[in-house]
Amino acid sequence: MTIYWLPGWEFKPLLVAHPEVCYRLLEQLSRRVRRAEGAD
C-alpha cells in the first residue's frame, strides 16, 4: 500500500487543475456515505 500526503494548501489547486480527481473523490465519498447509511 502506498499512502500519499498532501498539505491543504496544495489540495484545492490540485482539484481545480484536475477535475477528474475531484469527480472520483465525490464518487467514492457518496458510495461510502450510502454504505454507512445502509442504503447499499
mmCIF entry with sequence, helices, sheets and N, C-alpha, C, O atoms, coordinates in Angstrom:
data_MODEL
# 
_entry.id   MODEL 
# 
_entity.id                         1 
_entity.type                       polymer 
_entity.pdbx_number_of_molecules   1 
# 
_entity_poly.entity_id                      1 
_entity_poly.type                           'polypeptide(L)' 
_entity_poly.nstd_linkage                   no 
_entity_poly.nstd_monomer                   no 
_entity_poly.pdbx_seq_one_letter_code       MTIYWLPGWEFKPLLVAHPEVCYRLLEQLSRRVRRAEGAD 
_entity_poly.pdbx_seq_one_letter_code_can   MTIYWLPGWEFKPLLVAHPEVCYRLLEQLSRRVRRAEGAD 
_entity_poly.pdbx_strand_id                 A 
# 
loop_
_entity_poly_seq.entity_id 
_entity_poly_seq.num 
_entity_poly_seq.mon_id 
_entity_poly_seq.hetero 
1 1  MET n 
1 2  THR n 
1 3  ILE n 
1 4  TYR n 
1 5  TRP n 
1 6  LEU n 
1 7  PRO n 
1 8  GLY n 
1 9  TRP n 
1 10 GLU n 
1 11 PHE n 
1 12 LYS n 
1 13 PRO n 
1 14 LEU n 
1 15 LEU n 
1 16 VAL n 
1 17 ALA n 
1 18 HIS n 
1 19 PRO n 
1 20 GLU n 
1 21 VAL n 
1 22 CYS n 
1 23 TYR n 
1 24 ARG n 
1 25 LEU n 
1 26 LEU n 
1 27 GLU n 
1 28 GLN n 
1 29 LEU n 
1 30 SER n 
1 31 ARG n 
1 32 ARG n 
1 33 VAL n 
1 34 ARG n 
1 35 ARG n 
1 36 ALA n 
1 37 GLU n 
1 38 GLY n 
1 39 ALA n 
1 40 ASP n 
# 
_struct_asym.id          A 
_struct_asym.entity_id   1 
# 
loop_
_struct_conf.conf_type_id 
_struct_conf.id 
_struct_conf.pdbx_PDB_helix_id 
_struct_conf.beg_label_comp_id 
_struct_conf.beg_label_asym_id 
_struct_conf.beg_label_seq_id 
_struct_conf.pdbx_beg_PDB_ins_code 
_struct_conf.end_label_comp_id 
_struct_conf.end_label_asym_id 
_struct_conf.end_label_seq_id 
_struct_conf.pdbx_end_PDB_ins_code 
_struct_conf.beg_auth_comp_id 
_struct_conf.beg_auth_asym_id 
_struct_conf.beg_auth_seq_id 
_struct_conf.end_auth_comp_id 
_struct_conf.end_auth_asym_id 
_struct_conf.end_auth_seq_id 
_struct_conf.pdbx_PDB_helix_class 
_struct_conf.details 
_struct_conf.pdbx_PDB_helix_length 
HELX_P HELX_P1 AA1 GLY A 8  ? ALA A 17 ? GLY A 8  ALA A 17 1 ? 10 
HELX_P HELX_P2 AA2 PRO A 19 ? GLU A 37 ? PRO A 19 GLU A 37 1 ? 19 
# 
_struct_conf_type.id          HELX_P 
_struct_conf_type.criteria    ? 
_struct_conf_type.reference   ? 
# 
loop_
_atom_site.group_PDB 
_atom_site.id 
_atom_site.type_symbol 
_atom_site.label_atom_id 
_atom_site.label_alt_id 
_atom_site.label_comp_id 
_atom_site.label_asym_id 
_atom_site.label_entity_id 
_atom_site.label_seq_id 
_atom_site.pdbx_PDB_ins_code 
_atom_site.Cartn_x 
_atom_site.Cartn_y 
_atom_site.Cartn_z 
_atom_site.occupancy 
_atom_site.B_iso_or_equiv 
_atom_site.pdbx_formal_charge 
_atom_site.auth_seq_id 
_atom_site.auth_comp_id 
_atom_site.auth_asym_id 
_atom_site.auth_atom_id 
_atom_site.pdbx_PDB_model_num 
ATOM 1   N N  . MET A 1 1  ? 0.844   -1.170 0.000   1.00 0.00 ? 1  MET A N  1 
ATOM 2   C CA . MET A 1 1  ? 0.000   0.000  0.000   1.00 0.00 ? 1  MET A CA 1 
ATOM 3   C C  . MET A 1 1  ? 0.890   1.234  0.000   1.00 0.00 ? 1  MET A C  1 
ATOM 4   O O  . MET A 1 1  ? 1.911   1.291  0.686   1.00 0.00 ? 1  MET A O  1 
ATOM 5   N N  . THR A 1 2  ? 0.482   2.202  -0.775  1.00 0.00 ? 2  THR A N  1 
ATOM 6   C CA . THR A 1 2  ? 1.181   3.480  -0.816  1.00 0.00 ? 2  THR A CA 1 
ATOM 7   C C  . THR A 1 2  ? 0.230   4.565  -0.338  1.00 0.00 ? 2  THR A C  1 
ATOM 8   O O  . THR A 1 2  ? -0.911  4.650  -0.791  1.00 0.00 ? 2  THR A O  1 
ATOM 9   N N  . ILE A 1 3  ? 0.704   5.382  0.569   1.00 0.00 ? 3  ILE A N  1 
ATOM 10  C CA . ILE A 1 3  ? -0.103  6.485  1.090   1.00 0.00 ? 3  ILE A CA 1 
ATOM 11  C C  . ILE A 1 3  ? 0.575   7.798  0.692   1.00 0.00 ? 3  ILE A C  1 
ATOM 12  O O  . ILE A 1 3  ? 1.774   7.992  0.889   1.00 0.00 ? 3  ILE A O  1 
ATOM 13  N N  . TYR A 1 4  ? -0.232  8.679  0.131   1.00 0.00 ? 4  TYR A N  1 
ATOM 14  C CA . TYR A 1 4  ? 0.271   9.992  -0.250  1.00 0.00 ? 4  TYR A CA 1 
ATOM 15  C C  . TYR A 1 4  ? -0.292  11.035 0.699   1.00 0.00 ? 4  TYR A C  1 
ATOM 16  O O  . TYR A 1 4  ? -1.453  10.955 1.101   1.00 0.00 ? 4  TYR A O  1 
ATOM 17  N N  . TRP A 1 5  ? 0.513   11.991 1.049   1.00 0.00 ? 5  TRP A N  1 
ATOM 18  C CA . TRP A 1 5  ? 0.092   13.069 1.925   1.00 0.00 ? 5  TRP A CA 1 
ATOM 19  C C  . TRP A 1 5  ? 0.205   14.366 1.145   1.00 0.00 ? 5  TRP A C  1 
ATOM 20  O O  . TRP A 1 5  ? 1.200   14.607 0.461   1.00 0.00 ? 5  TRP A O  1 
ATOM 21  N N  . LEU A 1 6  ? -0.814  15.192 1.252   1.00 0.00 ? 6  LEU A N  1 
ATOM 22  C CA . LEU A 1 6  ? -0.841  16.456 0.534   1.00 0.00 ? 6  LEU A CA 1 
ATOM 23  C C  . LEU A 1 6  ? -1.289  17.545 1.498   1.00 0.00 ? 6  LEU A C  1 
ATOM 24  O O  . LEU A 1 6  ? -2.363  17.439 2.090   1.00 0.00 ? 6  LEU A O  1 
ATOM 25  N N  . PRO A 1 7  ? -0.487  18.586 1.664   1.00 0.00 ? 7  PRO A N  1 
ATOM 26  C CA . PRO A 1 7  ? -0.920  19.670 2.541   1.00 0.00 ? 7  PRO A CA 1 
ATOM 27  C C  . PRO A 1 7  ? -2.165  20.353 1.974   1.00 0.00 ? 7  PRO A C  1 
ATOM 28  O O  . PRO A 1 7  ? -2.381  20.376 0.762   1.00 0.00 ? 7  PRO A O  1 
ATOM 29  N N  . GLY A 1 8  ? -2.969  20.903 2.867   1.00 0.00 ? 8  GLY A N  1 
ATOM 30  C CA . GLY A 1 8  ? -4.227  21.527 2.469   1.00 0.00 ? 8  GLY A CA 1 
ATOM 31  C C  . GLY A 1 8  ? -4.095  22.598 1.412   1.00 0.00 ? 8  GLY A C  1 
ATOM 32  O O  . GLY A 1 8  ? -4.943  22.709 0.527   1.00 0.00 ? 8  GLY A O  1 
ATOM 33  N N  . TRP A 1 9  ? -3.039  23.387 1.495   1.00 0.00 ? 9  TRP A N  1 
ATOM 34  C CA . TRP A 1 9  ? -2.882  24.485 0.526   1.00 0.00 ? 9  TRP A CA 1 
ATOM 35  C C  . TRP A 1 9  ? -2.567  23.981 -0.883  1.00 0.00 ? 9  TRP A C  1 
ATOM 36  O O  . TRP A 1 9  ? -2.656  24.752 -1.839  1.00 0.00 ? 9  TRP A O  1 
ATOM 37  N N  . GLU A 1 10 ? -2.199  22.700 -1.033  1.00 0.00 ? 10 GLU A N  1 
ATOM 38  C CA . GLU A 1 10 ? -1.954  22.133 -2.361  1.00 0.00 ? 10 GLU A CA 1 
ATOM 39  C C  . GLU A 1 10 ? -3.135  21.310 -2.861  1.00 0.00 ? 10 GLU A C  1 
ATOM 40  O O  . GLU A 1 10 ? -3.221  21.008 -4.052  1.00 0.00 ? 10 GLU A O  1 
ATOM 41  N N  . PHE A 1 11 ? -4.051  20.945 -1.956  1.00 0.00 ? 11 PHE A N  1 
ATOM 42  C CA . PHE A 1 11 ? -5.158  20.073 -2.323  1.00 0.00 ? 11 PHE A CA 1 
ATOM 43  C C  . PHE A 1 11 ? -6.162  20.748 -3.254  1.00 0.00 ? 11 PHE A C  1 
ATOM 44  O O  . PHE A 1 11 ? -6.518  20.191 -4.292  1.00 0.00 ? 11 PHE A O  1 
ATOM 45  N N  . LYS A 1 12 ? -6.617  21.940 -2.890  1.00 0.00 ? 12 LYS A N  1 
ATOM 46  C CA . LYS A 1 12 ? -7.613  22.641 -3.718  1.00 0.00 ? 12 LYS A CA 1 
ATOM 47  C C  . LYS A 1 12 ? -7.081  22.948 -5.120  1.00 0.00 ? 12 LYS A C  1 
ATOM 48  O O  . LYS A 1 12 ? -7.789  22.703 -6.096  1.00 0.00 ? 12 LYS A O  1 
ATOM 49  N N  . PRO A 1 13 ? -5.852  23.479 -5.258  1.00 0.00 ? 13 PRO A N  1 
ATOM 50  C CA . PRO A 1 13 ? -5.340  23.703 -6.614  1.00 0.00 ? 13 PRO A CA 1 
ATOM 51  C C  . PRO A 1 13 ? -5.243  22.407 -7.434  1.00 0.00 ? 13 PRO A C  1 
ATOM 52  O O  . PRO A 1 13 ? -5.429  22.425 -8.651  1.00 0.00 ? 13 PRO A O  1 
ATOM 53  N N  . LEU A 1 14 ? -4.952  21.291 -6.765  1.00 0.00 ? 14 LEU A N  1 
ATOM 54  C CA . LEU A 1 14 ? -4.915  20.006 -7.462  1.00 0.00 ? 14 LEU A CA 1 
ATOM 55  C C  . LEU A 1 14 ? -6.293  19.675 -8.020  1.00 0.00 ? 14 LEU A C  1 
ATOM 56  O O  . LEU A 1 14 ? -6.417  19.251 -9.169  1.00 0.00 ? 14 LEU A O  1 
ATOM 57  N N  . LEU A 1 15 ? -7.333  19.870 -7.202  1.00 0.00 ? 15 LEU A N  1 
ATOM 58  C CA . LEU A 1 15 ? -8.687  19.578 -7.658  1.00 0.00 ? 15 LEU A CA 1 
ATOM 59  C C  . LEU A 1 15 ? -9.126  20.511 -8.783  1.00 0.00 ? 15 LEU A C  1 
ATOM 60  O O  . LEU A 1 15 ? -9.825  20.092 -9.706  1.00 0.00 ? 15 LEU A O  1 
ATOM 61  N N  . VAL A 1 16 ? -8.721  21.760 -8.705  1.00 0.00 ? 16 VAL A N  1 
ATOM 62  C CA . VAL A 1 16 ? -9.063  22.723 -9.766  1.00 0.00 ? 16 VAL A CA 1 
ATOM 63  C C  . VAL A 1 16 ? -8.345  22.357 -11.070 1.00 0.00 ? 16 VAL A C  1 
ATOM 64  O O  . VAL A 1 16 ? -8.929  22.437 -12.151 1.00 0.00 ? 16 VAL A O  1 
ATOM 65  N N  . ALA A 1 17 ? -7.099  21.965 -10.958 1.00 0.00 ? 17 ALA A N  1 
ATOM 66  C CA . ALA A 1 17 ? -6.311  21.620 -12.148 1.00 0.00 ? 17 ALA A CA 1 
ATOM 67  C C  . ALA A 1 17 ? -6.713  20.270 -12.742 1.00 0.00 ? 17 ALA A C  1 
ATOM 68  O O  . ALA A 1 17 ? -6.525  20.031 -13.935 1.00 0.00 ? 17 ALA A O  1 
ATOM 69  N N  . HIS A 1 18 ? -7.271  19.383 -11.899 1.00 0.00 ? 18 HIS A N  1 
ATOM 70  C CA . HIS A 1 18 ? -7.621  18.032 -12.351 1.00 0.00 ? 18 HIS A CA 1 
ATOM 71  C C  . HIS A 1 18 ? -9.029  17.673 -11.873 1.00 0.00 ? 18 HIS A C  1 
ATOM 72  O O  . HIS A 1 18 ? -9.181  16.935 -10.900 1.00 0.00 ? 18 HIS A O  1 
ATOM 73  N N  . PRO A 1 19 ? -10.054 18.189 -12.547 1.00 0.00 ? 19 PRO A N  1 
ATOM 74  C CA . PRO A 1 19 ? -11.428 17.947 -12.108 1.00 0.00 ? 19 PRO A CA 1 
ATOM 75  C C  . PRO A 1 19 ? -11.799 16.469 -12.066 1.00 0.00 ? 19 PRO A C  1 
ATOM 76  O O  . PRO A 1 19 ? -12.706 16.088 -11.326 1.00 0.00 ? 19 PRO A O  1 
ATOM 77  N N  . GLU A 1 20 ? -11.120 15.632 -12.842 1.00 0.00 ? 20 GLU A N  1 
ATOM 78  C CA . GLU A 1 20 ? -11.421 14.202 -12.810 1.00 0.00 ? 20 GLU A CA 1 
ATOM 79  C C  . GLU A 1 20 ? -11.096 13.599 -11.441 1.00 0.00 ? 20 GLU A C  1 
ATOM 80  O O  . GLU A 1 20 ? -11.747 12.649 -11.007 1.00 0.00 ? 20 GLU A O  1 
ATOM 81  N N  . VAL A 1 21 ? -10.089 14.153 -10.767 1.00 0.00 ? 21 VAL A N  1 
ATOM 82  C CA . VAL A 1 21 ? -9.747  13.697 -9.415  1.00 0.00 ? 21 VAL A CA 1 
ATOM 83  C C  . VAL A 1 21 ? -10.877 14.074 -8.461  1.00 0.00 ? 21 VAL A C  1 
ATOM 84  O O  . VAL A 1 21 ? -11.282 13.274 -7.618  1.00 0.00 ? 21 VAL A O  1 
ATOM 85  N N  . CYS A 1 22 ? -11.373 15.278 -8.599  1.00 0.00 ? 22 CYS A N  1 
ATOM 86  C CA . CYS A 1 22 ? -12.484 15.752 -7.761  1.00 0.00 ? 22 CYS A CA 1 
ATOM 87  C C  . CYS A 1 22 ? -13.709 14.862 -7.973  1.00 0.00 ? 22 CYS A C  1 
ATOM 88  O O  . CYS A 1 22 ? -14.373 14.478 -7.011  1.00 0.00 ? 22 CYS A O  1 
ATOM 89  N N  . TYR A 1 23 ? -14.004 14.540 -9.214  1.00 0.00 ? 23 TYR A N  1 
ATOM 90  C CA . TYR A 1 23 ? -15.153 13.695 -9.533  1.00 0.00 ? 23 TYR A CA 1 
ATOM 91  C C  . TYR A 1 23 ? -14.996 12.315 -8.904  1.00 0.00 ? 23 TYR A C  1 
ATOM 92  O O  . TYR A 1 23 ? -15.951 11.786 -8.334  1.00 0.00 ? 23 TYR A O  1 
ATOM 93  N N  . ARG A 1 24 ? -13.815 11.730 -8.998  1.00 0.00 ? 24 ARG A N  1 
ATOM 94  C CA . ARG A 1 24 ? -13.566 10.404 -8.408  1.00 0.00 ? 24 ARG A CA 1 
ATOM 95  C C  . ARG A 1 24 ? -13.704 10.433 -6.888  1.00 0.00 ? 24 ARG A C  1 
ATOM 96  O O  . ARG A 1 24 ? -14.250 9.508  -6.287  1.00 0.00 ? 24 ARG A O  1 
ATOM 97  N N  . LEU A 1 25 ? -13.210 11.493 -6.280  1.00 0.00 ? 25 LEU A N  1 
ATOM 98  C CA . LEU A 1 25 ? -13.353 11.633 -4.822  1.00 0.00 ? 25 LEU A CA 1 
ATOM 99  C C  . LEU A 1 25 ? -14.822 11.712 -4.417  1.00 0.00 ? 25 LEU A C  1 
ATOM 100 O O  . LEU A 1 25 ? -15.243 11.070 -3.454  1.00 0.00 ? 25 LEU A O  1 
ATOM 101 N N  . LEU A 1 26 ? -15.599 12.502 -5.158  1.00 0.00 ? 26 LEU A N  1 
ATOM 102 C CA . LEU A 1 26 ? -17.025 12.621 -4.860  1.00 0.00 ? 26 LEU A CA 1 
ATOM 103 C C  . LEU A 1 26 ? -17.743 11.287 -5.029  1.00 0.00 ? 26 LEU A C  1 
ATOM 104 O O  . LEU A 1 26 ? -18.622 10.947 -4.236  1.00 0.00 ? 26 LEU A O  1 
ATOM 105 N N  . GLU A 1 27 ? -17.372 10.534 -6.059  1.00 0.00 ? 27 GLU A N  1 
ATOM 106 C CA . GLU A 1 27 ? -17.960 9.209  -6.249  1.00 0.00 ? 27 GLU A CA 1 
ATOM 107 C C  . GLU A 1 27 ? -17.685 8.305  -5.050  1.00 0.00 ? 27 GLU A C  1 
ATOM 108 O O  . GLU A 1 27 ? -18.592 7.658  -4.528  1.00 0.00 ? 27 GLU A O  1 
ATOM 109 N N  . GLN A 1 28 ? -16.441 8.268  -4.625  1.00 0.00 ? 28 GLN A N  1 
ATOM 110 C CA . GLN A 1 28 ? -16.062 7.415  -3.502  1.00 0.00 ? 28 GLN A CA 1 
ATOM 111 C C  . GLN A 1 28 ? -16.735 7.854  -2.209  1.00 0.00 ? 28 GLN A C  1 
ATOM 112 O O  . GLN A 1 28 ? -17.224 7.023  -1.444  1.00 0.00 ? 28 GLN A O  1 
ATOM 113 N N  . LEU A 1 29 ? -16.759 9.155  -1.967  1.00 0.00 ? 29 LEU A N  1 
ATOM 114 C CA . LEU A 1 29 ? -17.389 9.658  -0.748  1.00 0.00 ? 29 LEU A CA 1 
ATOM 115 C C  . LEU A 1 29 ? -18.880 9.346  -0.716  1.00 0.00 ? 29 LEU A C  1 
ATOM 116 O O  . LEU A 1 29 ? -19.400 8.921  0.315   1.00 0.00 ? 29 LEU A O  1 
ATOM 117 N N  . SER A 1 30 ? -19.568 9.550  -1.827  1.00 0.00 ? 30 SER A N  1 
ATOM 118 C CA . SER A 1 30 ? -21.005 9.267  -1.856  1.00 0.00 ? 30 SER A CA 1 
ATOM 119 C C  . SER A 1 30 ? -21.255 7.773  -1.690  1.00 0.00 ? 30 SER A C  1 
ATOM 120 O O  . SER A 1 30 ? -22.226 7.379  -1.044  1.00 0.00 ? 30 SER A O  1 
ATOM 121 N N  . ARG A 1 31 ? -20.395 6.941  -2.262  1.00 0.00 ? 31 ARG A N  1 
ATOM 122 C CA . ARG A 1 31 ? -20.521 5.486  -2.095  1.00 0.00 ? 31 ARG A CA 1 
ATOM 123 C C  . ARG A 1 31 ? -20.365 5.099  -0.627  1.00 0.00 ? 31 ARG A C  1 
ATOM 124 O O  . ARG A 1 31 ? -21.113 4.266  -0.114  1.00 0.00 ? 31 ARG A O  1 
ATOM 125 N N  . ARG A 1 32 ? -19.395 5.705  0.042   1.00 0.00 ? 32 ARG A N  1 
ATOM 126 C CA . ARG A 1 32 ? -19.163 5.395  1.457   1.00 0.00 ? 32 ARG A CA 1 
ATOM 127 C C  . ARG A 1 32 ? -20.306 5.886  2.342   1.00 0.00 ? 32 ARG A C  1 
ATOM 128 O O  . ARG A 1 32 ? -20.679 5.215  3.305   1.00 0.00 ? 32 ARG A O  1 
ATOM 129 N N  . VAL A 1 33 ? -20.860 7.050  2.020   1.00 0.00 ? 33 VAL A N  1 
ATOM 130 C CA . VAL A 1 33 ? -21.990 7.566  2.800   1.00 0.00 ? 33 VAL A CA 1 
ATOM 131 C C  . VAL A 1 33 ? -23.197 6.643  2.640   1.00 0.00 ? 33 VAL A C  1 
ATOM 132 O O  . VAL A 1 33 ? -23.850 6.298  3.625   1.00 0.00 ? 33 VAL A O  1 
ATOM 133 N N  . ARG A 1 34 ? -23.495 6.239  1.399   1.00 0.00 ? 34 ARG A N  1 
ATOM 134 C CA . ARG A 1 34 ? -24.614 5.328  1.173   1.00 0.00 ? 34 ARG A CA 1 
ATOM 135 C C  . ARG A 1 34 ? -24.411 4.019  1.917   1.00 0.00 ? 34 ARG A C  1 
ATOM 136 O O  . ARG A 1 34 ? -25.347 3.494  2.521   1.00 0.00 ? 34 ARG A O  1 
ATOM 137 N N  . ARG A 1 35 ? -23.194 3.489  1.877   1.00 0.00 ? 35 ARG A N  1 
ATOM 138 C CA . ARG A 1 35 ? -22.904 2.238  2.567   1.00 0.00 ? 35 ARG A CA 1 
ATOM 139 C C  . ARG A 1 35 ? -23.043 2.415  4.085   1.00 0.00 ? 35 ARG A C  1 
ATOM 140 O O  . ARG A 1 35 ? -23.559 1.526  4.763   1.00 0.00 ? 35 ARG A O  1 
ATOM 141 N N  . ALA A 1 36 ? -22.592 3.542  4.618   1.00 0.00 ? 36 ALA A N  1 
ATOM 142 C CA . ALA A 1 36 ? -22.689 3.794  6.059   1.00 0.00 ? 36 ALA A CA 1 
ATOM 143 C C  . ALA A 1 36 ? -24.136 3.955  6.508   1.00 0.00 ? 36 ALA A C  1 
ATOM 144 O O  . ALA A 1 36 ? -24.483 3.604  7.635   1.00 0.00 ? 36 ALA A O  1 
ATOM 145 N N  . GLU A 1 37 ? -24.979 4.486  5.623   1.00 0.00 ? 37 GLU A N  1 
ATOM 146 C CA . GLU A 1 37 ? -26.395 4.651  5.938   1.00 0.00 ? 37 GLU A CA 1 
ATOM 147 C C  . GLU A 1 37 ? -27.199 3.385  5.718   1.00 0.00 ? 37 GLU A C  1 
ATOM 148 O O  . GLU A 1 37 ? -28.380 3.326  6.060   1.00 0.00 ? 37 GLU A O  1 
ATOM 149 N N  . GLY A 1 38 ? -26.560 2.367  5.144   1.00 0.00 ? 38 GLY A N  1 
ATOM 150 C CA . GLY A 1 38 ? -27.240 1.105  4.890   1.00 0.00 ? 38 GLY A CA 1 
ATOM 151 C C  . GLY A 1 38 ? -28.114 1.112  3.667   1.00 0.00 ? 38 GLY A C  1 
ATOM 152 O O  . GLY A 1 38 ? -28.992 0.261  3.528   1.00 0.00 ? 38 GLY A O  1 
ATOM 153 N N  . ALA A 1 39 ? -27.892 2.062  2.769   1.00 0.00 ? 39 ALA A N  1 
ATOM 154 C CA . ALA A 1 39 ? -28.693 2.164  1.537   1.00 0.00 ? 39 ALA A CA 1 
ATOM 155 C C  . ALA A 1 39 ? -27.943 1.560  0.365   1.00 0.00 ? 39 ALA A C  1 
ATOM 156 O O  . ALA A 1 39 ? -28.026 2.064  -0.755  1.00 0.00 ? 39 ALA A O  1 
ATOM 157 N N  . ASP A 1 40 ? -27.229 0.508  0.611   1.00 0.00 ? 40 ASP A N  1 
ATOM 158 C CA . ASP A 1 40 ? -26.405 -0.135 -0.417  1.00 0.00 ? 40 ASP A CA 1 
ATOM 159 C C  . ASP A 1 40 ? -27.182 -0.813 -1.436  1.00 0.00 ? 40 ASP A C  1 
ATOM 160 O O  . ASP A 1 40 ? -26.615 -1.395 -2.360  1.00 0.00 ? 40 ASP A O  1 
# 
